[in-house]
Structures are given as structure tokens and as C-alpha cells.
Amino acid sequence: MKYFVLFFLPICYTQFGFCQSIDWMKKANPTNLSINSVAFSNNGQKVISGTNCHPASIRVHEVNSGTLSWDYIVDSNYMCIMGVTFSSNSNYIAAIEEFGNIFIFDNTTAVPTLYHTINTGTSYGFSTAISPSNMHIAVGCSNGKLKIYNIASGSNIANVNAHTSWVTSVAYSADGKFIATGGNDDKVKIWDSLGNLVRTLNGHSNDITSVKFSPNNQLLASASKDDLIKIWDVNSGALLKTISGHSNDVNCIDISPDGNKIVSASSDSTCKIWNINTGNLLSTFGVKDSGVINAVAWSPLGNKIVTGNSLSDLVLWSIPNALFVQEKPTVSTLKLFPNPAKDFIYLDHSLNVPNTKFNIYNNCGKVVLSNKELQSLNGKLDISCISDGIYYLEIIEQ
């Protein structure tokens, strides 16, 4: 029999889960060492990863095929790669090495070539971000340092005493006006682009692991070893939401390009997708026996997520279309019968059926019947071609 859950667009989802599907899974290191960082190129066509040592690897894979297009083995004089990123124009690749050295690669050539090696003068380095203008690179280091460099010249333009010890995460806002940092002093801080303190955000009770601005620059999300995610108002510094649900450290977060969702990676071996405004859990996914998931990134195109774990598994996931329906309480009244059904379902509703579109999703959020395939007459829908199971009927009123 076929069971249906009904919703309108906009919609409020039930507690049924939508599952992501794996496009491909590749190793990020020749000896299967842990992945510490992942990122997409701005066009969503490439994924970069950086790993533990020895040897430490920086690898680039093609999103569409999973093909390894660049494999850089870090010299044995250096240690683990802690953070990797592309510039927004894809002209540069940047990585920060465990002992505080920044590698900047020219990515305009057929094979990326090392352009700068910058020694931060700190004991350790943890995270890196390139400004939206592609002119500057900010790095989080030990000794409480946030450092900002000019990419073209390699010169240091800001040397900030940002936290009391390690600066574990750094991120630019999309408009380039702000830099966020997180430290192992449990604090989140917001700075202007020159490294002047704007505000300090208190609320976490353990090391900060990841910070991310929303695409509209209005929200800042932070993750911590206290197993929590917090959402802050950038302009006021107010704590808007605390999201809980992981049973171990939240190691990394990223925000969807539409700004409505947040994905988290945890030491509990799961990733979760949340509504950033309500804190509602939308989906949980992961590879069985994957170990700690250290890194996660959401594609700029919105349809993919990449994860990296302690077993060196770089995994590309497809995101089901059903997760992209806006959440809003259903206000219409509808009766669907019979439910469960076999070959047909009937809609007893006041909507104008000829001007209404329909989609039917399976339990993994994949469309199995669309409006073009559904034949409706006086509310009668032919579902004889789909197999037994649980389905979601989306009704789109015109």
C-alpha cells in the first residue's frame, strides 16, 4: 500500500527524514590519514581537501565525476594541513599548515603552482579564509593571533591579539566588512576587515570549532565542542538560537547558499541539516562506521554537500529537492482518500485543480511523479505506476 503525507507549498515538514544520496566517495590521502578541511570552488565544480601528515595531502576532485585533478604532497619539512580554501574568483588556493605556514597557490595555470609560503611566526596554524575581494587572507593561529595578509605581496597588514590562546576558526562575511573568529577560550568574536574588534559573543562552554556568516551578512553561526550550534545576530550580537541534537563535538558547520539551512559535522559520526531560523532538524546522514566527521561544506550551487572524516573519506552527497521547500505552517484544509491507497488518490479540497501543480516525493526526497506525469480530474490522481511505500504529496497552489 501507498501511504501519503500531505503538504502545501510553502510547507511545514513532518518528522519524517529525507535521505541524502552518495554521488561518490574518494580517499583524500595516500595513507588514509584524517581529513581536516574541505571546500568547494566558487562555481561548485571542484572540491578541495587537506589532511593530516605524514605525508599531508592537498587534493582537488571534480564534483561531477569524482576525478582527482590535483594531488599535492606536502614537503616532509612541514606538518598537517589544517585549513584549505579557494578564492572566490578561483585564482588562488590557500592552505594553512599545522606549524603556522600559509601556502598560497596560483590556480590560473593548468596545474596549481606554489606562489607564496608565508611564515606567520606562531607556533601553530588552524584555519584560513580569503576575503571576497580576493585581496587578503585571514588566518587563525596559536598565541591568540588573528593575522591578515595581502595575497599579492605576502605582506602582513594586521596582527591581532584576538583570543587568549588558539584561534581555531576564521571566516569572512560575504560583503567583506567583517571577520569572525572562534577560539579555544569558548568565545566568538566579530572584527572589521582591518582587525578592529566589533563585538564579543559569549555563550558557548567549550572550544569553538567553526564560524560561518550567512550569505546576507545578517547572521553568524558558531559550533563548539560543547555539542551545540548557536546563531547570532551580527548587528546586535544577540543570541537568536541554540541548536542541540549532536551527542559529541560539533566540528564544522556551513550554511546553505539560500541562507535558510545549516549543515553540521560531528564526532558522533553524523551530519545534520537544520532550519537556521527555527532550529528544527531536517535530516541526519552519514556513512556507517565513518568515525569522526571533521569537515563539511555546502556547494555554492546548493545541491551538494561534501564531508571529510577521520578515515580519509571524502564524500560527495546530493541534497534531495524536498529539503529546499520553504517551511511555513499549512493553512489550507484538505482531505485525501483513501490513505493508504493503491492505484488512485482523491483530493477533497476547495482549490482549483486545473491550476494546481503536484509533486510526489519518495522517502528519500526524490521526485517520483511530477505535475507533467500526474493526471488529475476533479481531484483524482493516478498513482498506479509507483510502488508501495511512504510518499509526500506536494500541492503547489497557483
N, C-alpha and C positions, 0 to 999 in steps of 0.2 A: 504494500500500500504506500501511497504518497502523502506525506504529511506536510502541511504548509504553515509558515509563519508569515503574517501579513504586515506590510508597512507601506507608508506613503513616502514620497519624496517632497520635501525633507522628511527625515525618518529618525526614530529613536530605536536603536538596535536592542534586541533581547540579549540574554546572556549566552546565546549560542556562539561558539567560537568560529572564526574564519581562519583557514589554514593557509600559510604561505607555501609555495612550492619551490623546490630547489632547481635552479637553472643549471648550475654546475658547482663542483667543489674541487679545489686545487690546493696543493701544498705551497706554502709561501717561503719555505726554507729547505735547502738540500738535505739537512739532517733533522727536519721536522721540529725545529725549535719554535717556541711560542711567538705568536703574533702580538705586537704591542700597539699597532696603529694601522688604520685603513682610511682611505679617502677616495672619492670619485673625482674625475676631471670635471670641469665646469659644463662640458657638453654631454656628460653622462655616458661617454663611450669607453672610458678606461677606469680601472681600479688600481690603486697603488697600495702596497703593504710594506711594513717594516717589522723586523723580527729581532729576537734575542740573538746572542752570539755564543760561542764562535762556531762557524762564521755567521755574522749578521748578514741578512739579505734585504735588499730593496727590490721588489718585483712589481712590474706592471702587467696586468692581464686585460685583454679585450673583453668588454662586457658581453657583446653579442655571442662570442664563440668560446670564451674562456682561454683563448690562446695566450701563451706567455710571450709578450712582445719586448720586454726588457728585464734582464736579470743581472743585477749589480751586486757583487760580493764585496762587502766592506773589508778594507785592509785590516790585517790582524793587529795593527797598531792601535786600532780603535775598538770600542766595545759595542754594546747593543744599540739598535735603532729604536728610539722611544716614541718618536712622532714623525709622521710624513704628511705632505700635503702638496697639491697643485696650486699654482697661482690661478686667478680667475680667468686670465687670458691664455692659460696653459703654456706660457713661455718659460716658466720656471717650475722645477720640482725642488722642494726643500725637505730636509730631514735633520733631526737633531739626534746626536749620538750621546750615549749614556754619560760620557765624561765631559759633556758640555760643548762639543764641537758641532757647528752647523755646517751641513753640506748643502750648497746651492748648485743645482744642475741647470744648464741651458737645455731646454726642451724643444728648441726650434730646429734642431738638427735631426737627422734620421735616427740617430741613437743619442739619448741624453748624454751630455758631457759635463764633467765637473767644472764649474765656473768659479766658485769661491769655497774655501774652507775657512770658517771663522771660529776662532777660539774665544769663547765667552769669558774665560778667566775664572769660571766657577768649578766647583768640584763635580757637579752632575748637571745634566740637562734632561728635561722631561716632556716638553710639549712645544709645538710651534704653530704659527698661523701667519699667513701672508695677507697683507691689507688688500681691500677691494681695489685700490688704486694700482696694485702690483708694484708699488714702490718700496714698501717696507716689510720687514719680517719681525714679528714679536716672538720671543721665546721665554719659556718659564724654566727657571734653573734652581739649583740649590743656593744656599746663603740668602734665601728670601728674595732673589733677584728676578725682576721682570726687565728684559733687555730688548731694545728695539734697534734694528739696523737698517741702513739703506742698502737695498739689494744690489743696485748697480755698482756701488763703490765698496760695499762691505763695511762702511764706517758706522760706528756706534753713535746713535742720536739720542738715546735715553738709557739711563742706568738707574733703575728704580728699586728702592728698598720696599718691596711690595708686601711680603709676608714675613713671619718670624723665622721660617725655615724653608722648606721646599715649596716652590711654585709648581704645582702638579698639572695645571691646565691653563690654557690661554686661548682666547677667541676674539676675533673682531666682529663688530656689528656690521650688518650688510651695507650701511651707509658710510662706514669707516670712521664714524665720530667717536666710537667707544671701543675700549678693550676690556674684556672681562678676564679675571684671574681667579683661580682657586688654589688653596694651599693646604698643607697638612696641619695648619693651625685651625682648621674647621671653618675658615672664613672664605666668603666670596667677596670680591671687590670689583668695582667698576672704575675705570680710568678714562681720561680723554686720550686722544690719539698721540699726545706727546708724553703721556705717562703721569699726568697730574690726577690725583685722587678725586673722584667724584663722590663715591659713597662706599660704605662697607655694609655687607649684608650678613647678619648673624642669624643662626637658626639650626645649622647642622651640628651634629655632636661627634663627628669623626672626620677623617681626611676627605677633602674634596677631590674627586677623581675626574670630573668633566664639567665644562661650562659651555653653553651654546645660546646665542641670541636667536630670537625668532626673525623670519625674513622681513617683517615690518618694523623691526628695531624696537618694538614696544615691550617685549617680554625677554626675560633671561631665565634659562633653565639650568639647574645645577644638580649634580649627582654626587653621592658620597658613600663612603664605607659604612655609614650608619643605615644602609639599605634603602635610603629614601631618595626621592626626587623632589625638588622644590622649584616652584615657578614664582618669579619675582616681577614686579612692575619696574621697568628700567627708569622711568622718570621720577617715581616717588621712592623707590626702594622697598615698597610694601610687599610682604609675603602674600601671594594670592592663593597658592595651593600647595599642599604637601601630598605627594603621591606615594603610597606604600603598596607592596604586593610581592616584592622580591624577598627571598629568605636568606640572602647573603649580599655582599658588597655589590653596589651598582657601579660598574667600572667605566661605562661610557654611555653617552646619550647623543642623539641627533634629532633634529626637528624636520618634519616634512616640508617640502617647498611651498605648500599651501598654508603653512603655519598652524594647522589645526591639530596635528598629531605629533607625538614624541615617541621615539623608539629607544629602548634601554637594553643594555647588555650587562649580564651579571655573573658573579662567581657561582650562582646556583644553577648554571648550565642552561639558562633560558634567556631568550629575548622577549620583550613585551612591547606592545603598541598601545598607547594611551591617548585618550582625548585630552589635549593640553588645557582646555578650558574647564572641563568638568572633573578631570582626573579619572574618568571611567576607563576600565581595562577593556580594550577592543580585541586583543589577540595575544596568544602566547605561542612561541615557536622555538625550535632549536633542533640540533642533531643529537640523537641519543648517544649517551656516553661521550659527550664532546668536551668534558672538562670545563675549565673556567673560560667564559667568553669575555675577552679583554677589550674588544673594539667593535664598533658598529658605525655605519654611515648610511645616510639616506640619499639616493640618487637625486640630482637636481631635476631630473625628468619626472620624479615622483613614483615611478612604477617598480623600482628595485631597491633592495636593501642589501648591503654586504656586511658580513660578520667575520671576525677573526678570533680564533681560540688558542688555548694553550697547547694544543696538539698540532699547530701549524695549519689548521684547516681554514682556508679562505673560501667562504660560501656565499654565492650569489642567490638571492631569493627574489621571486616575483611576488608582487603585492596584489591580492585579489581586488577587482574593481569594486566589490561591495563595501570595502573599507573606506572608499572615497565618497560615499553618500553622506551629505551633511546630516548632522544629528539635530533633531528638533522633535518635540513631542507631537505625536499624531493627534490631530484634532478632528479628523473625519470619522464617520461611523460606517462600518462595512460588515456584512455577513458573507462568509464564504462557505459553500456546502457542495457536496459532502466533504468532510475533512476528518479522517483520511479519505482520499479519493483514488480512483483507478484510471479512467480514461478522460473524464471531463470534470471541471470545477465550474461553479456558477457564482457570480457576484451579484448579491442583492444590495444595491447601492444607488445613491442618487446622482452619481457622477455621469457625465455624458460619455458613454462607452466609445463611440467612434472617434472622439477627440482625446482619448486616453491611451497612453503607451504602457506597455508591460515588459518587465524582465523577470525571468525566473533564474535564481542562483542555486547552485548546489551547496552542500555544507562546507565546501572549501572556498566559497565566494566566486566560483566560476559561472559565467552565464551559460546556461544550457538551452534556454529558449529566449529569443528576443522578440521585440514587437513585430518584426518582419515575419517571424515564423508563427506567431500566435494568431489564430483565427478566432475572433470574438464576434458574437452576435447576441445582443440582448444579455450580455454578461456571461456568455458561455465560452469557456476556454478549453481547447483541445490539448490535453497533456498525455495522450496515449503513447507518444514516442519516447517519453522519458522513463527511466527505470524506477523501481521502488526506492524510497529514501526520504530524507528531510530536505525541504526546499524553502526558499524565501521568495515570495512574490512581491515585486516592487511595482507599485502603481504610481505612474507619473501623470498628474493632472495637468492638462494644457491650459 
